[in-house]
Amino acid sequence: MINDDWDPYGGEKREDEDDVVQKKIYKKGKMYIDEGFGRISIKDMVMFIDKKNVRDVVRDYCIQNGFSIVVDKANNKDWTVRCSEEGCGWRLHACRLSDGLTWTIKNPMVNTKWATRVLLEDIRAHNDVPTKTLNQHLWKRYGVQMAISTLYRMRSKALVEIHEGFDDSYSHLPQYCEVIKITNPGSIANCSWNSPQHPERPLAFTSIFISFRATMDGLFNGCRSLIGVDGCHLKGNYGGVLLSAIALDGNDELFPLPGPLSLQRMRKVGCSFTSLEESIATRRKRLWPEVCRRYCCKHLSVNFNKPFSGPKMWSLFWLACGAYSAFTFKKVMEAIN
């Protein structure tokens, strides 16, 4: 007896996933035929000429195995039945394919919940296991395959079950900062949170700053007076901005400096690269009002090339960057305008 809580016509449906499954059925599926001597065997992804053919085969199968069924859903696109005996988990779901005539049986027990259970140890051993490899495991062990998009979601759920979610990880940050201060005397480690009275996200993590004592000693005693500051947008579940700073040591090697992490959601605060630059510039003027500032032309060229594409504008931009006199710079800027 098989018990599961799968709902064949409930929950989210993705058209791309259905398309993948139907293409696989057309490519690898076979039309239903009797196995001989009246013996009937129902398999996943077997195609039938029409809905009446599906119903006749299922009726003969039930008579042959001595049980009756109850129809849960029946329309022009789906047909779902289950065993009439109370407590029995047997069910069957058939659906019409995109040609409008052919029908097929889809295995309701092959779902993300089942795949997470049977593939959990494989994902635990290799967190970045490709979805293609997971499909090969399913085919080798159980003779079934799943859509790639479904396996992506299943792997994400399994990783949360193995390592816990991001929310749980952020809750450990205050303790992590205290451990840094204890194990690295003289280091700075602070994290900030929204106030309990915050209207939308009370006590939500906002930023963290970590500066190890060794990094500060290296900056003050062995680096040149040149610091590069930049920030990048994080593309994970929570978004945010990672600010970074580097210096040059006596061997002209890059020396990483402490940098804060701000996890305010981009779509809520509307932060763009321009506002990020303005934020850095504002703090620089307040902390070091007399320090000169230079821009990374390679980074600017990427932004410049989006609204002003083409090889001519690209070459003029780099001519302006490499100009050593005001006269040359002015001429190039006139050509750009």
C-alpha positions in Angstrom: 0.0 0.0 0.0 1.3 3.5 -1.0 0.4 6.6 0.9 1.3 10.1 -0.2 -0.3 13.5 -0.2 0.1 14.3 -3.9 -2.7 16.4 -5.4 -2.8 15.9 -9.2 -4.7 19.1 -9.9 -3.6 21.3 -7.1 -0.6 23.6 -6.4 1.5 25.4 -8.9 1.9 24.4 -12.5 4.6 25.6 -14.9 4.0 25.5 -18.6 7.7 25.1 -19.3 7.8 22.0 -17.1 4.7 20.5 -18.8 6.2 21.2 -22.2 9.4 19.4 -21.2 7.5 16.3 -20.0 5.3 16.2 -23.1 8.3 16.4 -25.4 9.9 13.6 -23.5 6.7 11.5 -23.8 6.6 12.1 -27.6 10.2 11.2 -27.9 10.5 8.2 -25.6 6.9 7.1 -25.0 5.2 4.2 -26.7 1.6 3.4 -27.6 -0.2 1.0 -25.3 -0.3 -2.6 -26.3 -1.5 -5.7 -24.4 1.3 -7.9 -23.1 -0.5 -11.0 -24.4 -3.1 -13.5 -23.1 -5.2 -10.6 -21.9 -2.7 -9.5 -19.3 -2.8 -5.7 -18.7 0.2 -3.7 -17.3 -0.1 0.1 -16.7 3.1 2.0 -17.0 4.1 5.6 -16.7 4.2 7.7 -19.9 2.4 5.1 -22.1 0.3 6.8 -24.7 -3.3 6.0 -25.7 -5.2 6.9 -28.8 -8.0 8.7 -26.9 -9.6 9.1 -23.5 -12.0 6.1 -24.2 -9.0 3.9 -24.7 -7.5 5.0 -21.3 -10.8 4.3 -19.5 -11.2 0.9 -21.1 -7.7 -0.2 -20.2 -8.0 1.0 -16.6 -11.4 -0.7 -16.2 -9.9 -4.0 -17.5 -6.9 -3.6 -15.2 -9.2 -3.1 -12.1 -11.3 -6.1 -13.0 -8.1 -8.2 -13.5 -6.7 -7.2 -10.1 -10.0 -7.3 -8.2 -10.6 -3.7 -7.0 -12.9 -0.8 -7.9 -12.2 2.8 -8.5 -13.7 6.2 -7.8 -13.4 9.2 -10.2 -12.0 12.3 -8.5 -11.7 14.5 -11.6 -12.9 14.1 -15.2 -12.9 16.7 -18.0 -11.6 17.1 -21.5 -8.0 17.5 -20.3 -7.6 15.4 -17.1 -8.9 12.1 -15.7 -8.0 11.2 -12.1 -9.2 8.1 -10.3 -8.4 6.4 -7.0 -9.1 3.1 -5.2 -12.6 3.0 -3.7 -11.3 1.2 -0.5 -10.8 3.6 2.4 -7.2 4.0 3.3 -5.8 2.7 0.1 -3.3 5.1 -1.5 -3.6 3.8 -5.1 -4.4 6.5 -7.6 -3.9 7.2 -11.3 -3.8 10.4 -13.3 -4.1 10.6 -17.1 -4.0 13.8 -19.2 -4.4 14.8 -22.8 -1.3 15.8 -24.8 -0.9 18.9 -26.8 -2.1 17.3 -30.1 -5.6 17.3 -28.6 -6.2 13.6 -29.2 -3.5 11.4 -27.6 -3.7 10.7 -23.8 -1.0 9.5 -21.4 -0.6 8.3 -17.8 1.6 10.4 -15.5 2.9 8.8 -12.3 1.5 10.9 -9.4 3.9 9.4 -6.9 7.0 10.8 -8.8 7.0 14.2 -7.2 9.5 16.6 -5.6 8.8 15.2 -2.1 9.6 11.7 -3.2 12.7 12.7 -5.1 14.0 14.7 -2.2 13.7 11.6 0.0 15.4 9.2 -2.3 18.2 11.6 -3.5 18.9 13.3 -0.2 22.1 11.4 0.5 23.4 12.0 -3.1 22.9 15.7 -2.6 24.5 15.6 0.8 27.6 14.0 -0.6 27.8 16.5 -3.4 25.9 19.7 -2.9 26.5 20.9 -6.5 25.5 17.6 -8.2 24.2 18.4 -11.7 20.5 17.8 -12.3 21.4 15.6 -15.3 23.3 13.3 -12.9 20.2 13.3 -10.6 18.1 12.2 -13.5 20.5 9.4 -14.3 20.2 8.2 -10.7 16.4 8.1 -10.9 16.5 6.3 -14.2 19.1 3.7 -13.0 17.4 3.0 -9.7 13.6 3.5 -10.4 13.2 3.7 -14.2 11.8 7.2 -14.1 12.9 10.7 -15.0 11.8 14.2 -14.0 11.9 17.6 -15.6 15.1 19.6 -15.1 13.1 22.6 -13.6 11.5 20.2 -11.0 15.0 18.8 -10.1 16.3 22.3 -9.6 13.5 23.0 -7.1 14.0 19.6 -5.4 17.7 20.2 -5.0 17.1 23.6 -3.4 14.7 22.0 -0.9 17.1 19.3 -0.1 19.9 21.8 0.5 17.7 23.7 2.9 17.0 20.4 4.7 20.7 19.6 4.9 22.2 23.0 5.8 19.1 24.8 7.0 17.8 28.0 5.4 19.4 31.5 5.0 17.1 32.8 7.8 18.6 30.4 10.3 22.2 31.3 9.2 21.6 35.1 9.8 20.4 34.4 13.3 23.9 33.1 14.1 25.7 36.3 13.0 25.7 38.0 16.5 27.4 35.0 18.0 29.8 34.9 15.0 30.8 38.5 15.7 31.5 37.7 19.4 33.6 34.7 18.5 35.7 36.9 16.2 36.3 39.4 18.9 37.4 36.6 21.4 39.6 34.7 19.0 41.1 37.7 17.3 41.8 40.4 20.0 41.7 43.9 18.6 39.4 43.0 15.7 36.1 44.8 15.0 33.0 42.8 14.3 29.5 44.4 14.4 26.2 43.6 12.9 23.0 45.7 12.8 19.3 44.9 12.8 16.0 46.8 12.3 14.4 48.0 15.5 11.5 46.0 17.0 9.1 48.8 16.0 10.0 48.6 12.3 6.7 48.7 10.4 7.6 46.1 7.7 10.6 44.0 8.9 11.1 44.2 12.7 14.5 42.8 13.9 15.5 42.0 10.3 19.3 41.9 9.5 20.5 44.9 7.7 24.4 45.0 7.6 27.6 43.5 9.0 31.1 44.9 9.3 34.2 42.8 10.1 37.8 44.1 10.3 40.5 41.7 11.5 43.4 43.1 13.5 46.0 41.7 11.1 44.3 43.5 8.2 44.4 46.9 10.0 48.0 46.4 11.0 48.9 45.6 7.4 47.0 48.6 6.1 48.7 51.1 8.5 52.2 49.6 8.3 52.8 48.1 4.9 50.4 49.7 2.3 50.6 52.7 0.1 48.2 55.6 0.5 45.9 54.3 -2.3 42.6 52.7 -1.6 40.1 51.3 -4.2 36.5 51.2 -3.1 33.7 49.4 -5.0 30.4 47.6 -4.5 28.5 44.8 -6.2 24.9 43.8 -6.1 24.2 40.3 -4.6 22.0 38.1 -6.7 20.9 35.6 -4.0 17.6 35.1 -2.3 17.9 38.4 -0.3 19.7 40.7 -2.6 21.8 43.5 -1.1 25.2 45.2 -1.7 28.7 43.9 -0.9 31.1 46.8 -0.4 34.8 46.0 -0.8 38.0 48.0 -0.5 41.6 47.1 -1.6 45.0 48.7 -1.2 48.5 48.1 -2.7 51.3 46.7 -0.5 55.0 47.2 -0.9 55.2 44.4 -3.5 52.5 46.0 -5.7 50.1 43.2 -4.7 46.4 43.6 -3.8 45.7 43.9 -0.1 42.1 43.3 0.9 40.6 45.7 3.4 37.6 45.1 5.7 34.3 45.7 3.9 30.7 45.8 5.1 27.8 43.8 3.7 24.4 45.6 3.4 21.4 43.4 2.8 18.7 45.9 2.1 16.5 44.5 -0.7 17.2 46.2 -4.0 13.6 46.1 -5.2 12.4 47.9 -2.0 15.0 50.6 -1.8 15.4 51.1 -5.5 19.2 51.1 -5.3 21.1 51.3 -8.6 24.8 51.6 -9.4 24.4 55.3 -9.6 23.0 55.6 -6.1 25.7 53.2 -4.9 28.4 55.5 -6.3 26.6 58.5 -4.6 26.5 56.7 -1.3 30.3 56.0 -1.5 31.0 59.5 -2.6 29.0 61.0 0.3 30.8 59.0 2.9 34.2 59.8 1.3 33.6 63.5 1.4 32.4 63.4 5.0 35.4 61.2 6.3 38.2 62.4 4.0 37.2 65.8 2.5 40.7 66.5 1.2 41.4 63.2 -0.4 41.6 63.0 -4.2 39.3 60.6 -6.1 39.9 58.6 -9.3 37.5 56.4 -11.3 38.0 53.0 -12.7 37.7 53.6 -16.5 37.3 49.9 -17.3 34.2 49.8 -15.1 32.9 53.0 -16.5 33.4 51.8 -20.1 31.0 48.9 -19.5 28.3 51.4 -18.4 29.2 53.8 -21.1 28.9 51.1 -23.8 25.3 50.3 -23.0 23.7 53.7 -24.1 26.5 54.6 -26.5 27.3 51.3 -28.4 29.6 51.0 -31.4 33.4 50.9 -32.0 33.7 54.7 -32.7 32.3 55.8 -29.3 34.4 53.0 -27.6 37.6 54.3 -29.1 36.8 58.0 -28.4 36.1 57.1 -24.7 39.5 55.5 -24.3 41.2 58.4 -26.1 39.6 60.8 -23.5 40.7 58.5 -20.7 44.3 58.5 -22.0 44.6 62.2 -22.7 47.6 63.8 -21.1 46.7 67.4 -21.9 43.7 69.6 -21.5 43.8 70.4 -25.3 43.6 66.7 -26.3 40.9 66.0 -23.7 38.8 68.9 -25.0 39.0 67.8 -28.6 38.0 64.3 -27.8 35.1 65.4 -25.7 33.9 67.6 -28.6 34.0 64.6 -30.9 32.0 62.6 -28.4 29.4 65.3 -28.0 
